[in-house]
Amino acid sequence: MSLLKLTDNELRETLYKFSSEFCCYGTRFIREMILTDISDDSAFHYKLESFGEKRESTLRFTPYYGQSIDGPENGPAPAPWDVPVGVPIRFIEHRITTEIPHTARVETCTTCNGRKKVDCSSCNGFGTSSCSSCSGSGRDSDDNSCSSCGGSGSQSCWTCSGTGKVDCSTCDGYGKVKWFRLLIVTWTNHVDNFVSNKDTLSRNLIIEASGRELFNEQGDQVEPMTTAPDRIVNEASAVLIQKHNSSFLDELIIAQRHSLRAVPFTKATYVWRDKKGEFYVYGF
């Protein structure tokens, strides 16, 4: 299948344009080479996408400031898949978290045992630390009493202002925490590509190149292609769809789509200074 036919002059013009984009590429080769053969063909790029939704729940806590609590007294907690969640734009990966209804409860903070304060880690709860000016000796470099600590060798802890206590970081100093189950919803777009290419052109070049769309279909679930110009594409479509339908077992596939593009390429062989070679021009 040939979508584009390039002549000798068109190939050279394409090479001139390509070389102009690079400061160190010369053009003598383009002028002097002898093109011995020009062949046009197309490669087929088949793409399958499966958009899956995964739900997980985990136990979390947050400081309790007195906010309203939705606990089991309001009813039984729904299963993760029964929590209403809006679906984002299909085939765009996304992640959200939300509290599962009726799972919240308030408990005394176990870090501070409800006291709201814990020992200061900077001074280990003593309220004082070694004087930074005299390193705790109480004397300065002239062996006089240190003016910063008055000769005591210690100074009030800056972190706790000398109290030896700081607000508990677990409960933010409120003494209580709210426990609840958090729902984590992740949408992932699984993509597989197949390239039918009888030549040696790189698979990635074909995937990234511009081409002509021959087929595009989207639905909750798609069936294997049967109308591709190349039989091997139909076979690859069936294999990839079967692969996707039997994979991602911890996800719910909520949408699939697949497409087929034809990417034209021209293969040219040449002789220059008694050396033979070949190059490709691909895409539109």
C-alpha positions, 0 to 999 in steps of 0.5 A, a space after each residue: 500500500 503506497 500513500 506517497 510517491 517521491 521523485 528524485 528531486 523531491 527526495 533531494 529537496 527533503 534532504 536539503 530541508 533536513 540538513 538545514 536544521 543542523 548547523 554541521 550537516 553538509 549538502 555535497 553528498 545530496 548534490 553528488 549522490 546517484 539514486 539507484 532505486 526508489 521504492 514507496 510503501 507504507 507501514 501500519 501502526 495499530 494502537 489499543 488503549 484500555 482505560 481502567 479504574 482501580 479502587 483501594 482503601 486504607 486506614 488514615 487519621 487526622 487531628 480532631 479539631 471538633 469537626 463533624 464526624 460521619 461514623 457508623 451511627 449514620 449507617 453501614 459503611 459502603 464497599 469501595 466500589 459502592 462509593 459514588 465517584 465521578 469518572 474523569 475524561 476517558 483515557 486521561 490518567 487521574 487519581 483522587 482520594 475521598 473519605 468513605 462514608 460512615 467510617 469515621 471515629 474519634 479517639 484519644 491520641 496515643 502519642 501524647 495520651 490526650 495530654 496535647 503536649 510531648 517532650 521537646 526533642 531539642 532539649 529532651 524535655 529539660 527546657 535547657 540546652 548547652 550554651 552555644 557560645 561557650 559550648 557548656 563550659 560557662 567560660 569564654 576564651 579569656 576564661 571569664 564568665 560567659 556573658 551569654 549564659 551567665 556562667 551556667 553553661 546552659 541556656 533556655 531551649 529556643 524550641 520550647 521556650 524553656 518549658 520542655 514541652 511542645 505541641 504533639 504533632 500527631 494531634 496538633 495539640 488537640 489531644 484527639 485524632 479522627 480515624 477513617 477509611 480513605 478511598 483511593 481511586 486511580 484511573 490508568 490508561 494502558 497502551 499497546 502498539 503494534 507496527 507492521 513493517 516489512 522493512 528495517 525502519 525503526 518501530 518507534 519512528 513509525 509510531 511517532 511519525 505522521 500518518 493517515 488514519 484508516 480506522 478508529 473505534 471506541 466503546 466500553 469494550 472493542 472487538 478485534 479488527 477484521 478489516 485491516 489491509 494487512 492480515 497480520 494487523 487483524 491477528 495482532 489486534 485479536 492478540 492485544 485485545 485478549 491480552 488486555 481483557 485478561 490483564 489488569 485483574 485488580 481494575 475495572 476496564 471502563 472503556 477501550 479504543 483502538 485505531 489504525 494508521 498507515 504511515 508512508 515511507 520511501 526507501 532510496 538506495 544510492 551510490 556516492 564516491 563508489 560507496 553504496 547506501 540507503 536512507 528513508 523518508 517517512 511520514 507526511 
